[in-house]
Amino acid sequence: MAKKPKPKNKVTSKKFSKYKIEGDKIERKATCPKCGAGTFLAVHKGRKHCGKCAYTIFEGKETSNSVTIPE
């Protein structure tokens, strides 16, 4: 029997899509502040979410710690 031809175009791993290399700097996507540098945050519409510890950052809603008191 003849061998089947193998495809030459391999699919690259999706883990490399999390990084960008610009010159000497490596830029990463958002990581979870609780879990550490190895856990990335999933980007959803209006929020970023960690699947490991359920940490969520909501975007679009501005929260301020300072309170203005009317005179």
N, C-alpha and C positions, 0 to 999 in steps of 0.2 A: 504494500500500500504506500501511496505517496503521502508525504507530510503536508499538513494544511499550512498555507502561508500565514505568518503572523502579521497582525497590523503594525505598521510602522509608527503611526501617530498614537502615542500613549497619552492618556488623560493625566494632567498634572494634579498633584494633591491640592486639596482646597485649603490646607493649612498655610500655604504660601500666599494666599490672597489676603491674609490678615496683616501682612507686613509690606512696607514700601521701603525701598533702598534709594536714598538720594545722596549721592556722593559718599561721604564718610558716615552719614547718619542713618540709623535704622528707625523707621517710624512705625508704631504699632497702632492697631485700633484700640478702642476703649477697653480697659481691663477692670475687673472687679476690685474695689478697694478693700473689701473684706477678705476675699479668697486669695488675692495676691496676683502676681504678674502672669501666671500661667492660665488664668481663666478669663475668657473674653466675654464681653457683654453682647447679647443679641440685640440688634437694632430693629425695633418695631415702629409703627406709626405713632409718634408722640412720646415714646419712652424707650429706655434701654433697660434690659433685664438680664440678670444672672440666673442661669438655670440650675446652678449648684446650690446657692444659698438663698435664692429668691430676692436678692437685692434689686431694687428698681429705682431708676432715675427718671422722673417725669420731665419732659421738655415742653416749653410753651407756657407753663405756669410760672410766673415769676414770684418767688417768695422773698420777702425782705425781713430781716431781723430787727430793723430799726422801726420804731413806732413814732409817727408824727402826731403830736398833740395840738389840736386847734386852740387858738388863743381866744 
